[in-house]
Amino acid sequence: MTAAPTLLSQHSCFDGTVGFYKHVSEACGGDMRFGVFVPPQARERKVPVLYYLAGLTCTEDTFLIKGGAQRVASELGVMLVALDTSPRGAGYAGEDASWDFGVGAGFYLDATQAPWSARYRMGTYVTRELPALIAEHFPAREDREGIFGHSMGGHGALVCALRNPGRYRSVSAFAPIVAPMRVPWGQKAFKGYLGEDTATWREYDATELIRSAKTRLPPLLVDQGTGDKFLQEQLKPELLKEACEATGQPLTLRIHDGYDHGYYFISTFMEDHLRHHAAALNA
Ligand SMILES: N[C@@H](CCC(=O)N[C@@H](CSC=O)C(=O)NCC(=O)O)C(=O)O
């Protein structure tokens, strides 16, 4: 049994509701916030759940405000859960010093290095604590979960699925960081959260996990824009393509001319992602 989350605000939306909540997280050692879109079908039955992991600097409301997902999720009968991108207010030195580490940059992993290891445990939060709370307090099917995300959250979605084989029925990403060990954002985060031993970094690197996995994920859908200013230095989707081709992991990688890294890009292809998930979640 977990305590019910506190409702902060609720809004009618496409015949369902968007609610924003806070609760005391054991994994993250303090208050965490999340948002939930409950589709109209949930008035009659439990519905599948799709978790969205946002990128650097985002909060629990970014996706629900900017992603443009609710109309199609309402049609498809899929619950959407969006969470924050890190714990907040831990008070660690340097926590707010940069936008790509610390607050807003939890990287969906469980930190092992002090002081971060006490509260920056987003891996456990995403894959264990929050799903248990959602199953207990919302009309959600525990056996029908999908996961997707953007950029740092695309990395998070891929890695959460790869580290929990069989758990997620559907997986997709917008402009994900696919090989954090090999790019500056990931190297900075992994060094700070996981320490100097790069062997531990492999456990949170999607391309490394795909290459070493004994089982395959459900078919992946990944969208990437060519106008993305982070494409060459931080994202490198070609490394994901190579890993998938080498191992037989099904991947649909779509490259879109001119699209940048932001939510104009994400919202353009959101419907495709929701239908990709719903096909597996409602099967
Ligand atoms: N402050 C940064 C830009 C930060 C940024 O672009 N964040 C992205 C995610 S990047 C990877 O995880 C994002 O989703 N921002 C929110 C939005 O509404 O676009 C800079 O100065 O470049």
Ligand as a Chemical Component Dictionary entry (heavy atoms), coordinates in Angstrom:
data_LIG
# 
_chem_comp.id                   LIG 
_chem_comp.type                 NON-POLYMER 
_chem_comp.pdbx_formal_charge   0 
_chem_comp.three_letter_code    LIG 
# 
loop_
_chem_comp_atom.comp_id 
_chem_comp_atom.atom_id 
_chem_comp_atom.alt_atom_id 
_chem_comp_atom.type_symbol 
_chem_comp_atom.charge 
_chem_comp_atom.model_Cartn_x 
_chem_comp_atom.model_Cartn_y 
_chem_comp_atom.model_Cartn_z 
_chem_comp_atom.pdbx_ordinal 
LIG N1  N1  N 0 19.056 25.146 -22.119 1  
LIG C1  C1  C 0 19.562 24.434 -23.247 2  
LIG C2  C2  C 0 18.473 23.772 -24.001 3  
LIG C3  C3  C 0 17.786 22.699 -23.208 4  
LIG C4  C4  C 0 16.961 21.825 -24.123 5  
LIG O1  O1  O 0 16.976 21.972 -25.322 6  
LIG N2  N2  N 0 16.252 20.880 -23.538 7  
LIG C5  C5  C 0 15.488 19.993 -24.345 8  
LIG C6  C6  C 0 15.894 18.606 -24.064 9  
LIG S1  S1  S 0 17.612 18.392 -24.481 10 
LIG C7  C7  C 0 17.964 16.765 -24.061 11 
LIG O2  O2  O 0 17.576 16.150 -23.170 12 
LIG C8  C8  C 0 14.010 20.198 -24.079 13 
LIG O3  O3  O 0 13.205 19.305 -24.217 14 
LIG N3  N3  N 0 13.659 21.431 -23.724 15 
LIG C9  C9  C 0 12.310 21.791 -23.387 16 
LIG C10 C10 C 0 11.564 22.470 -24.472 17 
LIG O4  O4  O 0 10.458 22.940 -24.187 18 
LIG O5  O5  O 0 12.033 22.508 -25.629 19 
LIG C11 C11 C 0 20.364 25.329 -24.149 20 
LIG O6  O6  O 0 20.709 26.384 -23.684 21 
LIG O7  O7  O 0 20.655 24.932 -25.286 22 
# 
loop_
_chem_comp_bond.comp_id 
_chem_comp_bond.atom_id_1 
_chem_comp_bond.atom_id_2 
_chem_comp_bond.value_order 
_chem_comp_bond.pdbx_ordinal 
LIG N1  C1  SING 1  
LIG C1  C2  SING 2  
LIG C1  C11 SING 3  
LIG C2  C3  SING 4  
LIG C3  C4  SING 5  
LIG C4  O1  DOUB 6  
LIG C4  N2  SING 7  
LIG N2  C5  SING 8  
LIG C5  C6  SING 9  
LIG C5  C8  SING 10 
LIG C6  S1  SING 11 
LIG S1  C7  SING 12 
LIG C7  O2  DOUB 13 
LIG C8  O3  DOUB 14 
LIG C8  N3  SING 15 
LIG N3  C9  SING 16 
LIG C9  C10 SING 17 
LIG C10 O4  DOUB 18 
LIG C10 O5  SING 19 
LIG C11 O6  DOUB 20 
LIG C11 O7  SING 21 
# 
